[in-house]
Amino acid sequence: MTLTSDAPQVDGVGADDGSGPGGNARLTRVTGVLLLPLLAVQGWTILSISRLVTVHVFVGLLLLGPACLKIATTGYRFVRYYTGARAYRRQGPPPLLRRLLGPLVAASTVGVFATGLTLALVGHDTGPVPVLLLHKLMFLSWIGVTSLHVLLHLPRLFAVTRRRLAGQAFPVPGAAGRWAVVALALAVGTALAFAGVHLANAWRVG
């Protein structure tokens, strides 16, 4: 059975009504692009964490909304493909390396946020569990697999951008709904950031 399709392609996936793989791919891509500058800021804070701990906590909480959305969209595609949804099966699976990296990216992302939230909520006193060390280890594993993940997606992102600028990309219905979902994720993250930024006080030096 072939997993390819002769249907029109939307940013590299078949055209659909906006609720299938085409809409999912665009929602995933937009969320990923949104995450990049936020993650860059978060990485910058690590260079002087004692001085920028407030920014670190704020951006970390802000990232929760978009990061959860990214995991949800990729997880949805995974479930739909492996449960035999016809539209997703026609597209075929991602390349092997991306399939192997996907669960590692998701697991390390959850680990970084789980340990980070624990530190924010509990502070320095985490009992016998070395949560700070775990957070650092999870971050190192996350930065490794995520960097490779981003590098693997850059050629596709550039190709999609070039096609769209040239007017060669097929439109996918539901753009307003997708942008609304992205805006909601960002709003939830922003609300969490403002509500929890005071937790950085326990980590300020001096």
trRosetta pair geometry for C-beta under 8 A, 3 or more apart (Angstrom, degrees):
i j d omega theta_ij theta_ji phi_ij phi_ji
3 89 6.2 -105 -132 165 90 67
3 90 6.6 167 -170 -151 54 22
3 91 7.2 -25 163 83 92 25
3 92 3.7 105 130 -87 122 86
3 93 7.5 -15 163 -2 159 66
4 90 7.3 8 145 -179 12 67
4 92 6.4 0 -73 -35 55 125
5 14 5.0 -21 94 -75 153 130
5 90 4.3 51 -62 167 123 112
5 91 6.9 -32 1 -78 124 46
7 14 4.1 47 84 -144 127 113
7 15 5.9 -135 153 32 108 83
7 90 7.3 42 12 147 125 145
8 14 6.9 101 74 -153 49 62
8 15 4.3 18 79 -15 101 125
8 170 5.1 98 145 -66 123 158
9 12 6.0 8 178 -110 116 11
9 13 6.5 128 -156 62 74 16
9 14 6.3 -57 -107 -93 50 38
9 15 7.2 -115 -84 -36 3 77
9 170 6.8 153 86 7 40 122
10 13 5.6 -36 65 73 80 72
10 14 6.7 15 16 124 91 17
10 15 4.9 113 -35 -91 113 59
10 16 7.3 -103 18 14 145 72
10 22 3.8 36 71 -136 143 120
10 25 7.3 146 104 59 96 131
10 26 7.6 -57 144 -44 112 112
10 169 6.7 71 -150 -175 57 84
10 170 4.6 -85 -92 68 80 105
10 171 7.9 -47 -125 90 113 11
10 172 5.1 89 -168 -65 149 109
11 22 7.1 124 39 -149 96 78
11 25 5.8 -179 90 117 120 128
11 26 6.2 124 26 -77 156 86
11 29 7.1 -103 163 -10 151 160
11 160 4.6 36 -146 -134 91 118
11 163 7.3 176 -103 73 56 135
11 164 7.6 9 -90 -56 95 108
11 169 5.8 29 -62 -143 72 120
11 172 7.9 -52 6 -26 111 130
12 25 7.1 -154 69 179 94 156
12 156 6.4 -7 -52 -159 165 108
12 159 7.4 78 -63 100 118 121
12 160 6.4 -68 -15 -82 110 103
13 21 4.7 -126 170 127 140 110
13 22 5.1 -170 94 -87 108 62
13 25 4.9 160 11 -22 142 155
13 91 5.3 -7 -137 -117 94 132
14 20 7.7 -42 86 118 95 132
14 21 6.4 62 49 66 83 120
14 22 6.4 -101 89 -53 47 104
14 87 6.9 -137 72 -163 128 84
14 90 6.1 -1 -10 106 150 125
14 91 6.2 -130 2 -77 99 91
15 22 5.7 24 -135 -58 29 157
15 170 5.1 -65 -91 122 113 152
15 172 7.0 -160 -143 -97 68 79
16 19 6.9 -111 136 54 120 53
16 20 3.3 -106 -178 49 166 124
16 21 6.3 120 -12 42 144 65
16 22 4.4 176 27 20 95 112
16 23 6.4 -93 80 -8 113 92
16 87 6.1 58 -98 -159 134 143
16 172 6.9 23 59 -140 70 100
17 20 6.5 85 36 -2 70 102
17 23 7.7 -32 90 -28 46 129
17 173 5.6 -31 -176 54 53 125
17 174 7.4 82 138 -25 61 120
18 22 7.2 -63 -94 87 30 102
18 23 4.1 83 -173 -76 44 135
18 172 5.4 132 -96 159 69 85
18 173 3.9 -92 -39 87 125 74
18 174 2.7 132 -180 1 140 126
18 175 7.6 -102 -127 -33 122 49
18 177 7.2 94 158 48 130 126
18 178 7.7 -128 -168 -37 101 110
19 23 5.6 2 -62 41 14 150
19 174 6.7 144 -52 -63 63 163
20 23 6.2 101 51 22 45 97
20 24 6.9 -86 132 -3 30 104
20 87 4.4 -68 -157 142 129 158
20 88 7.5 -153 -171 -55 87 74
21 24 5.4 -59 -139 43 33 113
21 25 5.9 38 161 -27 69 105
21 77 6.9 82 -122 -125 82 102
21 80 7.9 -164 -76 103 85 143
21 87 5.5 -165 -8 138 103 101
21 88 5.3 146 -68 -97 117 67
21 91 5.3 -165 178 -33 170 148
22 25 5.9 -53 -147 31 26 110
22 26 6.7 19 157 -12 61 105
22 170 7.8 -57 -145 89 144 111
22 172 4.5 -167 136 -113 116 131
23 26 6.0 -58 -149 38 32 106
23 27 6.3 30 155 -17 67 108
23 172 5.3 179 -77 159 68 130
23 173 7.6 -43 -78 75 118 59
23 174 5.2 5 -120 74 132 139
23 178 6.4 -154 -167 -70 90 125
24 27 5.8 -57 -146 38 30 110
24 28 6.2 31 156 -19 66 108
24 73 5.8 163 -165 -167 82 95
24 76 6.3 -139 -135 95 130 118
24 77 5.5 149 146 -74 142 101
25 28 5.8 -56 -148 37 29 111
25 29 6.2 26 155 -19 65 109
25 77 7.9 82 -71 -93 66 141
26 29 5.6 -54 -142 38 32 111
26 30 6.2 32 159 -19 67 105
26 172 5.8 -173 -9 52 147 148
26 175 7.8 -59 128 -108 150 76
26 178 6.2 0 105 -161 107 167
27 30 6.0 -52 -144 36 28 108
27 31 6.3 27 157 -16 62 110
27 69 7.9 -110 161 164 102 108
27 73 5.3 -160 105 -119 107 145
27 178 4.7 -132 -88 -144 94 110
27 181 6.6 1 -142 77 124 137
27 182 7.2 -158 -149 -56 78 99
28 31 5.9 -62 -151 39 27 110
28 32 6.2 29 153 -21 64 109
28 70 6.7 91 -145 -139 70 67
28 73 4.3 -167 -81 121 86 135
28 74 5.9 101 -127 -63 128 75
28 77 7.3 -19 -54 -23 147 137
29 32 5.6 -55 -148 35 31 113
29 33 6.4 30 155 -18 65 104
29 157 7.0 161 -151 -110 111 90
29 160 7.1 -70 -150 100 160 166
30 33 5.8 -54 -149 36 31 110
30 34 6.4 33 151 -20 64 106
30 178 6.8 109 30 151 150 116
30 179 7.7 -94 165 -94 164 64
30 182 5.7 -66 121 -85 123 149
31 34 5.6 -54 -150 35 33 114
31 35 6.4 35 152 -24 65 105
31 66 5.6 170 -161 -164 89 89
31 69 5.1 -145 -128 107 144 112
31 70 4.6 -173 128 -79 128 82
31 73 6.5 153 24 14 148 144
31 182 6.1 -149 -81 -113 78 99
31 185 7.2 8 -121 73 111 161
32 35 5.6 -54 -150 30 32 113
32 36 7.0 46 152 -37 62 95
32 70 6.1 107 -73 -122 68 123
32 153 7.2 -69 160 132 156 161
33 36 5.9 -38 -158 7 36 118
33 157 7.6 145 -79 -144 103 132
34 37 7.6 -65 -172 33 35 93
34 38 7.0 20 147 -5 66 118
34 66 5.4 -135 105 -136 120 146
34 182 6.6 159 -32 -164 158 117
34 186 7.1 -99 180 -78 145 116
35 38 5.7 -74 -154 48 40 111
35 39 5.6 37 156 -22 80 111
35 63 7.1 74 -136 -142 87 94
35 66 5.3 -177 -78 130 87 130
35 67 6.6 101 -116 -79 126 69
35 70 6.3 -5 -43 -49 145 148
36 39 6.0 -60 -145 37 24 107
36 40 6.4 28 156 -23 62 106
36 150 7.4 113 -106 -129 104 132
37 40 5.3 -50 -146 33 36 117
37 41 6.5 39 154 -20 66 100
38 41 5.8 -51 -153 33 33 110
38 42 6.5 33 149 -18 64 106
38 59 6.1 173 -169 -167 85 103
38 62 6.6 -137 -148 107 130 113
38 63 5.5 159 142 -91 132 92
38 66 7.0 128 32 50 158 146
39 42 5.4 -52 -146 37 36 114
39 43 6.3 39 153 -20 66 103
39 63 7.2 89 -74 -117 69 134
39 146 7.8 -135 -164 147 155 146
40 43 5.7 -53 -149 36 31 112
40 44 6.5 36 150 -23 63 104
41 44 5.5 -52 -151 32 34 116
41 45 6.8 38 151 -24 64 99
41 55 7.4 -110 162 162 105 114
41 59 5.4 -152 105 -124 115 156
42 45 5.8 -47 -154 26 34 113
42 46 7.3 41 148 -26 60 98
42 56 6.7 92 -144 -135 70 65
42 59 4.8 -159 -79 117 86 131
42 60 6.4 108 -125 -72 122 69
42 63 6.7 -1 -56 -46 146 144
43 46 5.8 -47 -162 19 40 116
43 47 7.8 50 145 -27 61 92
43 143 7.6 107 -107 -114 115 122
44 47 6.0 -41 -170 11 44 116
44 52 7.7 -87 117 149 78 170
45 48 7.2 -89 -167 61 42 65
45 49 6.2 72 145 -103 78 63
45 52 4.1 -146 -144 121 83 130
45 53 7.6 128 175 -87 116 25
45 55 5.1 -160 -103 96 128 106
45 56 4.1 176 139 -77 146 87
45 59 6.8 177 -15 34 145 136
46 49 5.5 3 -137 -64 40 103
46 56 7.2 105 -66 -111 58 123
46 139 7.9 156 -106 170 147 151
47 52 7.9 38 61 25 71 141
48 51 4.5 -20 147 42 110 112
48 52 5.2 88 89 -1 86 109
49 52 6.2 -76 -124 60 27 85
49 53 5.8 61 169 -79 68 78
49 56 6.0 29 -139 -50 81 157
50 53 6.4 -9 -144 -36 20 110
50 204 8.0 95 -172 -150 66 43
50 205 4.7 -4 -165 2 110 135
52 55 4.6 -43 -176 42 89 116
52 56 5.7 101 122 -31 84 95
53 56 5.2 -52 -145 35 35 119
53 57 6.3 34 158 -17 68 102
53 200 5.0 153 126 -163 92 107
53 203 4.7 -151 180 107 150 115
53 204 6.1 -160 60 -84 136 59
54 57 6.1 -54 -149 37 29 106
54 58 6.2 29 153 -19 64 110
54 197 6.4 50 -167 -177 84 99
54 200 4.3 141 -102 115 57 162
54 204 7.5 19 -49 -80 94 105
55 58 5.6 -57 -144 39 31 113
55 59 6.0 22 162 -11 68 109
56 59 6.4 -59 -142 42 22 101
56 60 6.0 26 156 -23 60 113
56 200 7.3 132 62 -115 84 121
57 60 5.6 -56 -144 36 27 116
57 61 6.4 23 160 -15 63 106
57 120 5.8 128 -136 -113 109 118
57 196 7.0 -128 160 123 107 93
57 197 5.9 131 105 -135 110 55
57 199 5.8 -166 -167 78 145 93
57 200 4.0 -150 16 -71 148 104
57 203 7.5 153 -51 39 127 136
58 61 6.2 -63 -155 38 25 105
58 62 6.3 26 150 -20 63 111
58 193 4.8 65 -165 -169 66 106
58 194 8.0 45 -138 -70 96 42
58 197 4.7 21 -87 -109 90 109
58 200 7.4 -34 -34 -37 78 139
59 62 5.2 -53 -143 39 35 117
59 63 6.2 44 155 -29 66 102
59 193 7.3 41 -73 -124 19 130
60 63 5.8 -51 -152 27 28 114
60 64 7.6 48 147 -39 55 89
60 113 7.5 163 -179 -119 94 72
60 116 5.4 -132 -174 160 141 144
60 120 7.5 -172 94 -57 137 139
61 64 5.8 -29 -168 -5 42 118
61 120 7.7 125 -64 -138 105 172
61 189 6.8 151 133 -168 60 71
61 192 4.5 -149 171 122 104 99
61 193 4.1 157 90 -91 110 61
61 195 7.9 -150 168 58 150 78
61 196 5.0 168 -102 65 157 124
61 197 7.1 -122 30 -67 144 65
62 65 7.1 -50 179 21 44 103
62 186 7.9 14 -174 -155 89 63
62 189 4.3 73 -167 152 45 106
62 190 5.9 35 -124 -84 92 48
62 192 7.1 180 -79 73 36 95
62 193 4.1 12 -61 -60 82 138
63 66 6.2 -69 -156 53 49 98
63 67 5.1 44 155 -24 84 119
63 113 7.7 -140 98 -96 108 112
63 189 6.3 145 16 -149 9 135
64 67 5.9 -63 -136 42 21 110
64 68 6.1 21 166 -19 62 111
64 113 6.4 118 -103 -144 85 134
64 188 7.5 -98 97 119 97 97
64 189 5.2 167 58 -114 73 88
64 192 5.7 -36 49 76 136 161
65 68 6.2 -63 -151 35 21 106
65 69 6.6 18 155 -16 60 109
65 184 7.8 -155 -170 120 123 55
65 185 4.0 147 159 173 96 65
65 186 5.7 170 104 -81 140 18
65 187 7.2 167 -145 55 165 40
65 188 4.1 146 -105 76 121 94
65 189 2.9 -111 10 -38 114 96
65 190 7.4 -31 3 -5 149 61
65 192 7.1 174 -40 16 98 125
66 69 5.5 -57 -148 37 35 114
66 70 6.3 38 154 -23 69 103
66 182 7.5 32 -111 -152 90 74
66 185 5.1 108 -80 135 49 122
66 186 6.2 33 -57 -79 100 69
66 189 6.1 -26 -6 -34 77 154
67 70 5.7 -50 -149 33 33 112
67 71 6.5 31 153 -15 64 104
67 109 6.0 -171 -173 -180 120 126
67 113 6.9 170 104 -62 153 142
68 71 5.8 -53 -148 38 33 110
68 72 6.2 36 152 -23 65 108
68 185 7.0 -165 66 -142 91 110
69 72 5.5 -55 -147 36 31 114
69 73 6.4 27 158 -18 67 104
69 181 6.9 142 -141 149 130 99
69 182 7.0 135 152 -108 165 54
69 185 4.1 -33 -38 -107 139 155
70 73 6.2 -55 -145 35 28 105
70 74 6.4 17 161 -7 63 110
71 74 6.2 -63 -145 45 27 103
71 75 5.7 28 157 -20 65 116
71 106 5.5 110 -128 -130 103 98
71 109 6.7 -161 -71 91 120 143
71 110 7.7 84 -108 -60 157 95
72 75 5.7 -58 -140 41 24 112
72 76 6.2 31 157 -26 62 106
73 76 5.6 -48 -146 30 29 114
73 77 6.7 30 154 -17 61 102
74 77 5.7 -50 -151 35 35 111
74 78 6.4 40 149 -22 65 105
74 102 6.4 -162 166 -154 132 114
74 106 7.2 -148 89 -74 131 118
75 78 5.4 -52 -149 34 35 116
75 79 6.3 32 155 -17 67 105
75 106 7.3 101 -68 -119 100 148
76 79 5.9 -55 -146 38 30 108
76 80 6.1 27 157 -16 65 110
77 80 5.9 -58 -143 40 28 109
77 81 6.2 28 159 -20 64 109
77 88 6.5 170 -158 -134 68 128
78 81 6.1 -60 -150 36 24 108
78 82 6.3 -1 164 2 63 114
78 102 7.3 161 -79 144 129 149
79 82 6.4 -69 -141 48 25 95
79 83 5.8 13 165 -10 66 116
80 83 6.2 -62 -135 44 23 102
80 85 4.1 -30 -179 17 86 144
80 87 7.9 -29 158 69 127 90
80 88 4.4 128 122 -21 105 160
81 85 6.7 -63 -76 43 27 96
81 88 4.4 -120 -83 142 67 124
81 89 6.4 138 -146 -75 65 58
81 91 7.8 -81 -104 62 111 104
81 93 6.6 110 173 -96 147 74
84 89 6.2 5 -155 -54 45 135
85 88 4.4 53 82 22 106 111
85 89 6.5 173 81 -16 49 89
86 89 5.7 -58 -141 37 29 111
86 90 6.4 36 158 -28 64 102
87 90 5.9 -50 -155 24 29 115
87 91 7.4 27 149 -18 58 101
88 91 5.9 -52 -161 27 39 111
89 92 7.6 44 177 -71 41 33
93 99 6.0 16 163 -77 118 134
94 98 4.2 -86 143 91 127 125
94 99 5.2 164 73 -57 97 80
94 102 7.4 114 55 -45 148 131
95 98 4.9 82 64 14 82 106
95 99 7.0 -150 95 -9 38 90
95 152 7.8 -140 64 -176 129 125
96 99 5.6 -58 -149 35 32 113
96 100 6.4 27 156 -17 68 106
97 100 5.7 -55 -149 37 33 109
97 101 6.2 28 155 -17 67 110
97 152 6.5 -156 106 -116 118 149
98 101 5.6 -56 -140 41 32 109
98 102 6.3 51 157 -42 64 97
98 149 7.5 98 -130 -133 75 73
98 152 5.7 -177 -81 135 96 147
98 153 7.8 100 -115 -66 124 84
99 102 5.9 -38 -150 9 28 119
100 103 7.6 -64 -174 32 32 96
100 104 7.2 18 144 -6 64 117
101 104 5.4 -72 -156 46 44 112
101 105 5.8 45 152 -26 81 105
101 145 5.8 168 -154 -170 92 98
101 148 6.3 -140 -121 101 143 111
101 149 5.2 178 148 -86 136 91
101 152 7.2 152 31 18 160 154
102 105 5.9 -56 -148 33 27 109
102 106 6.4 21 158 -14 64 108
102 149 7.8 117 -83 -120 46 121
103 106 5.6 -56 -145 40 34 111
103 107 5.9 31 158 -19 69 109
104 107 5.9 -54 -139 39 28 108
104 108 6.1 22 162 -13 64 110
104 141 7.9 -117 179 162 99 103
104 145 4.5 -134 123 -145 116 158
105 108 6.2 -61 -143 42 24 104
105 109 6.1 28 156 -23 62 111
105 142 7.7 84 -142 -144 53 70
105 145 5.2 -151 -77 126 67 115
105 146 5.6 110 -129 -87 98 71
105 149 5.1 51 -82 -65 139 158
106 109 5.8 -58 -148 35 26 113
106 110 6.5 24 156 -16 63 106
107 110 5.9 -55 -150 37 30 109
107 111 6.3 31 152 -20 64 109
108 111 5.3 -53 -145 38 34 116
108 112 6.3 38 155 -22 67 102
108 138 6.0 164 -157 -171 73 78
108 141 4.9 -144 -120 110 127 99
108 142 3.8 174 147 -88 118 75
108 145 5.8 141 14 44 151 131
108 146 7.2 -129 88 -37 132 99
109 112 5.9 -51 -147 33 29 109
109 113 6.5 18 158 -8 63 108
109 142 6.2 117 -72 -131 49 119
109 146 7.6 102 -69 -77 95 123
110 113 6.1 -63 -147 44 29 104
110 114 5.9 29 157 -23 67 113
111 114 5.8 -55 -138 37 27 111
111 115 6.2 16 166 -8 64 109
111 134 7.7 -117 179 160 102 96
111 138 3.9 -149 127 -140 112 131
111 141 7.5 7 76 69 145 125
111 142 7.1 -159 68 -58 102 112
112 115 6.5 -64 -147 43 23 100
112 116 5.9 21 157 -18 62 117
112 135 7.0 83 -141 -153 55 69
112 138 4.7 -174 -75 128 61 114
112 139 5.5 95 -117 -82 110 64
112 142 4.9 -5 -46 -40 133 159
113 116 5.6 -58 -138 42 29 113
113 117 6.0 30 162 -20 66 107
114 117 6.1 -54 -145 36 24 107
114 118 6.5 27 153 -20 59 107
115 118 5.5 -52 -148 34 34 115
115 119 6.5 34 154 -18 65 104
115 131 5.5 174 -154 -173 89 84
115 134 5.0 -154 -118 106 142 101
115 135 3.8 -168 129 -84 125 79
115 138 5.5 152 18 22 141 147
116 119 5.8 -54 -151 36 31 110
116 120 6.4 31 152 -19 65 106
116 135 5.7 115 -69 -136 62 121
117 120 5.5 -54 -145 37 34 112
117 121 6.1 23 160 -12 68 111
118 121 6.1 -63 -144 42 26 103
118 122 5.7 -6 171 8 67 119
118 126 6.8 63 146 -121 111 124
118 131 5.2 -120 108 -157 128 145
118 135 7.9 -151 58 -67 103 114
119 122 6.6 -66 -123 52 20 90
119 123 7.3 73 -176 -102 53 8
119 126 7.2 -45 -98 -65 63 131
119 131 5.6 -179 -69 124 85 121
119 132 6.2 95 -105 -85 128 71
119 135 5.9 -14 -29 -52 138 155
119 203 7.7 48 154 -74 105 132
120 196 6.5 44 158 168 137 121
120 199 4.3 57 -180 134 90 143
120 200 7.5 -28 -132 -67 92 54
121 199 6.7 -38 -77 -138 38 140
122 125 6.6 -121 157 77 94 65
122 126 5.3 88 114 -94 143 77
122 131 7.3 83 62 37 137 164
123 126 7.9 -168 79 -52 49 75
123 202 4.1 -91 -116 162 107 150
123 203 7.4 -160 -138 -57 70 77
124 132 7.8 0 -135 -47 60 132
124 202 6.9 -150 -14 156 83 107
124 203 7.6 146 -55 -96 88 71
126 129 5.4 -84 139 74 106 86
126 130 7.4 117 83 -124 127 15
126 131 4.1 -123 -164 7 171 121
126 132 7.2 177 11 -19 141 80
129 134 7.5 -20 164 -12 92 138
130 133 3.9 3 142 29 118 120
130 134 6.1 137 100 -21 74 87
131 134 5.4 -55 -146 39 35 114
131 135 6.2 41 153 -26 67 102
132 135 5.6 -49 -149 31 31 114
132 136 6.7 30 152 -17 62 103
133 136 5.8 -54 -151 35 33 110
133 137 6.3 30 153 -16 66 107
134 137 5.7 -56 -145 40 32 110
134 138 6.0 32 156 -19 67 107
135 138 5.8 -54 -144 38 28 110
135 139 6.3 31 154 -22 62 106
136 139 5.7 -53 -149 33 30 112
136 140 6.5 30 153 -19 64 104
137 140 5.8 -52 -150 33 33 111
137 141 6.5 27 154 -12 65 105
138 141 5.9 -57 -148 41 32 107
138 142 5.9 35 152 -23 66 110
139 142 5.5 -56 -143 38 30 113
139 143 6.1 29 160 -21 67 104
140 143 6.1 -51 -142 33 27 106
140 144 6.6 28 156 -19 59 107
141 144 5.9 -58 -154 34 31 113
141 145 6.5 12 161 -4 68 108
142 145 6.5 -66 -145 44 28 95
142 146 5.6 18 165 -13 68 121
143 146 6.0 -59 -131 46 24 107
143 147 6.0 32 165 -27 62 109
144 147 6.2 -58 -150 30 20 108
144 148 6.9 12 156 -9 58 108
145 148 5.9 -58 -153 40 34 110
145 149 6.1 42 148 -26 67 108
146 149 5.1 -50 -144 35 35 119
146 150 6.3 36 156 -20 67 101
147 150 5.9 -52 -149 35 30 109
147 151 6.4 30 153 -18 63 107
148 151 5.6 -54 -146 37 32 113
148 152 6.3 33 155 -21 65 106
149 152 6.0 -58 -152 34 26 110
149 153 6.6 13 155 -10 62 112
150 153 5.9 -68 -150 42 31 105
150 154 6.5 50 153 -46 67 95
151 154 5.8 -34 -149 2 33 118
152 155 7.9 -56 178 22 33 97
153 156 5.5 -64 -163 46 56 111
153 157 5.7 58 143 -28 83 107
154 157 5.5 -57 -142 37 32 113
154 158 6.2 32 161 -19 68 105
155 158 5.8 -56 -148 37 30 110
155 159 6.3 30 154 -19 65 107
156 159 5.6 -55 -147 37 32 112
156 160 6.2 32 155 -19 66 106
157 160 5.8 -54 -146 37 29 110
157 161 6.3 30 155 -18 64 108
158 161 5.7 -55 -146 38 30 112
158 162 6.3 32 154 -21 64 106
159 162 5.7 -54 -149 35 29 112
159 163 6.5 28 154 -17 64 105
160 163 5.8 -56 -150 37 31 109
160 164 6.3 27 154 -17 66 108
160 169 7.0 58 -165 -94 71 133
161 164 5.8 -57 -146 38 30 109
161 165 6.2 28 157 -17 66 107
162 165 5.9 -56 -146 38 28 109
162 166 6.2 18 157 -10 64 112
163 166 5.8 -65 -146 45 29 105
163 168 4.3 -92 -162 74 81 104
163 169 4.7 104 124 -57 105 88
164 167 7.6 41 -177 -74 32 25
164 168 7.5 -96 -66 51 22 67
164 169 4.4 -10 -88 1 69 139
171 175 7.8 -63 -168 -39 93 124
172 175 6.9 119 82 -61 78 84
174 177 4.7 -47 -169 41 81 117
174 178 5.9 84 131 -26 88 96
175 178 5.7 -56 -148 36 34 111
175 179 6.3 29 157 -15 68 106
176 179 6.0 -57 -148 39 29 107
176 180 6.3 34 151 -24 63 107
177 180 5.4 -53 -148 33 32 116
177 181 6.6 34 153 -20 65 101
178 181 5.7 -52 -152 32 34 111
178 182 6.6 32 151 -16 65 104
179 182 5.5 -51 -147 38 37 112
179 183 6.1 39 152 -20 67 106
180 183 5.6 -53 -145 38 30 112
180 184 6.3 34 153 -23 64 105
181 184 5.6 -52 -148 34 31 113
181 185 6.5 32 153 -19 63 103
182 185 5.8 -53 -150 34 32 111
182 186 6.4 28 153 -15 65 108
183 186 5.7 -57 -148 40 31 110
183 187 6.1 34 152 -22 66 107
184 187 5.6 -54 -144 36 30 113
184 188 6.3 32 155 -20 65 103
185 188 5.9 -52 -149 34 29 110
185 189 6.4 28 153 -15 62 107
186 189 5.7 -55 -148 39 32 112
186 190 6.2 34 153 -21 65 107
187 190 5.6 -53 -145 36 30 112
187 191 6.3 33 155 -20 64 105
188 191 5.8 -53 -148 35 30 111
188 192 6.5 30 153 -17 63 106
189 192 5.7 -56 -149 38 32 111
189 193 6.2 35 152 -24 66 106
190 193 5.5 -53 -148 33 32 115
190 194 6.5 24 158 -12 66 104
191 194 6.2 -57 -148 40 29 104
191 195 6.1 24 156 -16 65 113
192 195 5.7 -62 -142 42 29 109
192 196 5.8 -7 169 8 67 118
193 196 6.6 -75 -136 50 19 88
193 197 6.0 40 166 -56 63 99
194 197 6.2 -26 -132 -5 25 115
196 199 5.1 -13 177 -1 81 120
197 200 6.0 -25 178 2 59 114
198 201 5.8 -12 178 -11 63 115
199 202 6.5 -34 -180 16 57 108
200 203 5.6 -71 -164 46 55 105
200 204 6.6 72 141 -48 81 90
201 204 5.9 -36 -152 1 39 116
